[in-house]
Amino acid sequence: MSYNVNEKGFYGDFGGAFIPEMLYPNVEELRQNYLKIMQEPEFQKEFQQLLVDYVGRPTPLYFAKRLSALYNTKIYLKREDLCHTGAHKINNTIGQILLAKKLGKTRIIAETGAGQHGVATATVCALMGLECIVYMGEIDIKRQAPNVARMKMLGAEVRPATSGSKTLKDATNEAIRDWINNPENTYYIIGSVVGPHPYPDMVARFQAVISSEIKHQLLEKENRENPDYVIACVGGGSNAAGAFYHFLDKKVVKIIAVEAAGKGIETGESAATSALGKIGIIHGSKTLLMQTDDGQITEPYSISAGLDYPGVGPMHANLFQTKRAEFLSITDDEAMKWGLKLSKTEGIIPAIETAHAFAVLDKKKFQPSDIVVINLSGRGDKDLNTYIDYFKLT
């Protein structure tokens, strides 16, 4: 069984391109060209060069000595928080901006939740001198003010989404509307492994640099390419897709995906798609989706702006359905405590999204000989206000 996308854009039962007719030409143009362009030596050369000189790759694979001693197992952290802009998101936006330029697009739109993808998109648009419009939920604009300021400094226009829950889902809706209205000159940089085919596959390929580096780095440090476990947080799931990518067909590697349980799975204030989702269609993709009995999307909730998406990328839906990955749900409280614990144990303040992944250490028992890699997907600067309010740090 393959866990990668097939030629029709599906991962098992999930994926595809369920889109309005007016979007068909845009998506089809991308589908026909993305692999061809990505494989061009000239494209690869520029992409790899920017990853090294601009993003700062490869990011370190850091042996967390104190954490390992605490849990009596070998814990490595893949330091995506050290990328330029503070998270893994930049890997994908660099790739997509180069693709947009090849397709002759002059105007870039994006959606953002936590603001990291918005910042990464604004960054590459500034780098390439292209117009940039970022859609962001009104609530997220309030809770992620530093990232909004960064986007504006980088020259982007931030447009608030004021409908629905005023978070990531609604920002995505607004971006899709914009794209329908401006099909000729506009390219939509989607920030996660969601949306119509080919986006989930394309974003996963750009993020696959994470697992590619993990393999080389483990070979150096442990004399073996494959860890026993790879752990990552999942909202839409691009950091997880990147961390899992080169291990999908390696059954010796156990994969753990960590979702946001919010205030608890049964509370009605959660974003645990695997536990609460049913098959449905969101933003052009067939996937697992939190919805009512009559198919209305239910509002997700998480203290982390990057994990409160009501669905999950189709790759992850397939990993869940086939049981290739184990899905765990972590509450706000568990994640916040881990944000503080990681800070005090290893001197690294993680993004709240990332803190969810670390809570697995309290949920599962690892062997002393196990090699556990946790994808440290983003740094906590953007979340300082939330941390301050939660722990009364002032």
C-alpha positions in Angstrom: 0.0 0.0 0.0 1.3 3.5 -0.9 0.6 6.4 1.4 1.4 8.9 -1.2 -1.1 10.6 -3.6 -2.2 8.6 -6.7 -2.5 10.1 -10.3 -6.1 11.2 -9.6 -5.1 13.2 -6.6 -6.4 10.8 -3.9 -4.8 9.3 -0.8 -7.0 6.1 -0.5 -10.5 7.5 -0.1 -9.4 11.1 0.5 -8.3 14.0 -1.6 -9.4 15.0 -5.1 -10.4 18.4 -6.4 -14.0 19.4 -5.6 -14.0 22.9 -6.9 -16.3 25.5 -8.4 -16.2 25.6 -12.2 -14.7 29.1 -12.2 -11.6 27.8 -10.3 -11.1 24.8 -12.6 -8.7 26.5 -15.0 -6.4 27.8 -12.2 -6.3 24.4 -10.4 -5.9 22.5 -13.7 -3.0 24.8 -14.8 -1.3 24.0 -11.6 -2.0 20.3 -11.7 -0.6 20.0 -15.2 2.6 21.9 -14.5 3.6 21.6 -10.8 5.7 18.3 -11.1 7.2 19.3 -14.4 8.3 22.7 -13.0 9.5 21.3 -9.7 11.7 18.7 -11.5 13.5 21.3 -13.7 17.2 21.5 -12.7 17.0 25.3 -12.8 14.0 25.4 -10.4 15.6 22.9 -8.0 18.9 24.8 -8.0 17.2 28.1 -7.1 14.9 26.4 -4.5 17.8 24.5 -2.8 20.0 27.7 -2.8 17.3 29.7 -1.1 16.7 27.0 1.5 20.3 27.2 2.4 21.2 30.9 2.1 17.8 32.5 3.0 15.9 30.0 5.1 19.0 28.7 7.0 18.7 25.0 6.2 19.5 22.3 7.1 18.0 22.9 10.5 19.7 21.1 13.4 18.6 17.7 14.7 19.2 18.4 18.4 19.6 15.6 21.0 17.5 16.8 24.0 19.7 15.6 26.8 17.7 16.6 29.8 14.4 15.6 28.3 15.8 12.2 27.3 17.1 11.7 30.9 13.7 12.6 32.2 11.8 10.1 30.0 14.5 7.5 29.8 14.6 7.4 26.0 16.5 9.1 23.2 14.7 12.3 22.2 15.8 14.3 19.2 14.2 17.7 18.2 14.1 18.7 14.6 14.6 22.5 15.0 12.2 24.0 12.4 11.8 26.9 14.9 15.3 28.0 13.7 14.1 28.6 10.1 13.9 32.2 8.9 10.5 33.6 10.1 10.4 31.1 13.0 8.6 28.0 11.6 8.6 25.4 8.9 6.1 27.4 6.8 8.8 29.2 4.8 10.0 25.9 3.1 6.6 25.8 1.3 6.2 29.5 0.5 9.7 29.6 -1.1 8.7 26.7 -3.3 5.3 28.0 -4.3 6.5 31.6 -5.0 9.0 30.2 -7.5 6.2 28.1 -9.0 4.0 31.2 -9.2 6.7 33.2 -11.0 7.2 30.3 -13.5 3.4 30.4 -14.2 3.6 34.2 -14.8 1.5 35.3 -11.9 1.9 38.8 -10.4 -0.4 38.9 -7.5 -0.2 36.5 -4.5 -3.0 35.7 -2.0 -2.8 33.5 1.1 -4.8 32.5 4.2 -3.3 32.3 7.7 -4.4 31.2 11.2 -1.5 31.6 13.6 0.0 34.1 11.2 3.2 32.1 10.5 2.1 31.2 7.0 1.0 34.8 6.4 4.4 36.0 7.5 6.2 33.4 5.4 4.1 34.4 2.3 4.7 38.1 2.9 8.4 37.4 3.3 8.8 35.6 -0.1 6.6 38.2 -1.8 8.9 40.9 -0.5 11.9 38.8 -1.6 10.4 38.5 -5.1 8.8 41.9 -5.4 5.2 40.7 -5.8 1.9 42.1 -4.5 0.7 40.2 -1.4 -2.8 39.9 0.2 -3.2 37.8 3.3 -6.7 36.8 4.6 -6.8 36.3 8.4 -9.8 35.7 10.7 -10.7 38.7 12.9 -10.2 36.7 16.1 -6.7 35.5 14.9 -5.8 39.1 14.0 -6.4 40.0 17.7 -4.6 37.0 19.2 -1.6 37.1 16.8 -0.9 40.8 16.7 2.9 40.5 16.4 2.5 38.4 13.3 0.1 40.9 11.8 2.6 43.7 12.4 5.3 41.6 10.7 3.2 41.0 7.6 2.5 44.7 7.3 6.2 45.6 7.7 6.9 43.2 4.9 4.5 45.1 2.7 1.5 42.7 2.7 -2.1 43.8 3.0 -3.9 41.9 5.8 -7.6 41.5 5.1 -9.9 40.4 8.0 -12.4 37.5 7.6 -15.4 38.5 9.6 -17.8 35.6 8.9 -18.3 32.3 10.8 -15.9 31.7 13.7 -13.6 34.4 12.2 -10.6 32.0 12.2 -8.6 29.9 9.7 -11.5 28.3 8.0 -13.2 31.6 7.3 -9.9 33.2 6.1 -9.6 30.3 3.6 -13.1 30.9 2.4 -12.3 34.5 1.7 -9.0 33.6 -0.1 -10.9 31.2 -2.4 -13.5 33.9 -3.2 -10.7 36.3 -4.1 -9.2 33.6 -6.4 -12.5 33.0 -8.2 -12.7 36.8 -8.8 -9.1 37.2 -10.0 -8.2 34.0 -11.9 -5.9 35.5 -14.5 -3.0 37.1 -12.6 -3.4 35.7 -9.1 -1.7 32.7 -7.5 -3.0 31.3 -4.2 -0.3 30.0 -1.9 -2.0 27.5 0.4 -0.2 27.1 3.7 -1.0 23.5 4.6 -1.6 20.0 3.0 -5.2 20.9 2.5 -7.3 22.2 -0.5 -7.9 20.7 -3.9 -5.3 18.5 -5.6 -2.4 19.2 -6.3 -2.0 21.4 -3.2 -1.7 18.6 -0.6 0.9 16.8 -2.6 2.8 19.9 -3.6 3.0 21.3 -0.1 4.0 17.9 1.2 6.8 17.7 -1.4 8.1 21.1 -0.4 8.0 20.2 3.3 9.6 16.8 2.7 13.0 18.5 3.1 12.3 18.0 6.9 12.3 14.2 6.8 15.0 14.1 4.2 17.3 16.0 6.6 16.2 13.8 9.6 17.4 10.7 7.7 20.8 12.2 6.9 21.3 13.6 10.4 20.3 10.4 12.2 22.7 8.5 10.0 25.5 10.8 11.3 24.4 10.7 14.9 23.1 7.2 15.4 24.4 5.3 12.4 20.9 4.6 11.2 18.4 6.5 9.0 15.2 5.5 10.6 14.0 6.6 14.0 11.6 4.4 16.0 9.0 7.2 16.3 8.3 10.5 14.5 5.9 12.8 16.3 4.4 16.1 15.0 1.3 18.3 15.7 -1.4 18.3 13.1 -3.9 21.1 12.2 -4.1 21.0 8.4 -0.8 19.1 8.8 2.0 20.5 6.7 4.8 20.2 9.3 3.7 16.7 10.0 3.5 15.8 6.3 7.1 17.0 6.0 8.3 15.1 9.0 6.5 11.9 8.0 7.1 12.0 4.2 10.2 9.9 3.8 9.1 7.4 6.5 5.5 6.7 5.2 6.5 3.4 3.6 9.0 2.4 6.3 6.8 0.3 8.6 9.6 0.2 11.2 9.0 3.9 11.9 6.0 4.5 14.1 4.2 7.7 13.2 2.3 9.8 15.8 0.1 12.7 14.8 -1.0 15.1 17.6 -4.3 17.0 17.4 -5.7 19.8 19.5 -8.4 18.5 21.9 -9.1 22.1 23.0 -11.1 22.1 26.3 -11.7 18.3 25.8 -13.0 16.1 23.0 -16.5 15.9 24.6 -16.9 19.6 25.4 -17.9 20.9 22.0 -14.8 23.1 22.1 -12.2 21.0 20.3 -10.3 20.6 17.1 -9.7 16.8 17.3 -10.7 15.9 13.8 -9.7 12.2 13.9 -11.9 11.7 17.0 -14.8 13.9 15.9 -14.7 14.0 12.1 -16.7 12.2 9.5 -16.0 12.1 5.7 -16.9 15.4 4.0 -15.7 18.0 1.7 -13.9 21.2 2.7 -12.0 23.7 0.6 -12.0 21.5 -2.4 -10.8 18.3 -0.7 -12.6 15.1 0.5 -11.3 14.4 4.0 -12.3 13.9 7.6 -14.2 16.9 8.8 -16.0 18.0 12.0 -19.6 18.4 11.1 -23.2 18.2 12.3 -25.5 15.3 11.4 -26.8 17.3 8.5 -23.3 18.1 7.1 -22.8 21.6 8.5 -19.2 22.3 9.5 -18.9 22.6 13.2 -16.7 25.4 14.6 -13.3 24.1 15.8 -11.6 25.4 18.9 -8.0 25.4 20.2 -6.0 27.8 22.2 -3.5 27.6 19.3 -4.5 29.5 16.2 -2.7 27.1 14.0 -4.5 24.0 15.0 -8.2 25.1 15.1 -9.1 23.9 11.6 -12.3 21.7 11.3 -10.7 19.2 8.9 -7.3 17.6 8.3 -5.2 17.2 5.2 -6.2 14.1 3.0 -2.8 12.5 3.5 -3.4 12.5 7.3 -7.1 11.3 6.9 -5.7 8.3 5.0 -2.9 7.7 7.6 -5.6 7.7 10.3 -8.1 5.4 8.4 -5.4 2.9 7.4 -4.0 3.0 11.0 -0.5 3.8 9.6 -0.4 6.7 12.1 -1.6 6.8 15.6 -3.6 10.0 16.4 -3.6 11.5 19.9 -5.5 14.5 21.1 -4.0 16.9 23.6 -5.9 19.6 25.6 -5.1 23.3 25.8 -4.0 22.8 29.4 -1.6 19.9 28.6 -0.1 21.8 25.7 0.4 25.0 27.7 2.1 23.2 30.5 4.4 21.6 28.0 5.2 25.0 26.5 6.5 26.0 30.0 8.2 22.6 30.6 10.2 22.6 27.4 11.3 26.2 28.0 12.6 25.3 31.5 14.0 21.9 30.5 15.8 22.6 27.2 15.8 26.4 27.0 13.5 26.4 24.0 10.1 28.3 24.0 7.9 26.4 21.5 4.9 27.7 19.5 1.8 26.5 21.3 1.0 24.3 18.3 4.3 22.6 18.7 3.8 22.2 22.5 0.9 19.8 21.7 3.4 17.3 20.2 5.5 17.2 23.3 2.6 16.1 25.5 2.8 12.7 23.8 5.8 12.0 26.2 3.3 11.8 29.1 0.9 9.6 27.1 3.1 6.9 25.8 5.9 4.7 27.3 9.1 4.6 25.2 11.9 2.2 25.6 15.4 3.3 26.7 16.8 2.2 23.3 14.0 4.0 21.2 15.0 7.0 19.0 12.1 9.5 19.2 12.1 12.5 16.8 9.8 15.3 17.7 9.3 18.0 15.0 9.7 21.3 16.8 7.7 23.1 14.1 7.8 26.7 15.4 9.1 29.0 18.0 6.9 30.7 20.7 7.5 34.4 20.1 4.2 34.8 18.4 2.4 33.2 21.4 4.1 35.1 24.2 0.9 37.1 25.0 -1.1 33.8 25.3 1.6 32.3 27.5 1.7 35.6 29.6 -2.1 35.6 30.1 -2.2 31.8 30.9 0.6 31.6 33.4 0.3 35.2 34.7 3.9 35.8 33.8 3.9 39.6 34.2 
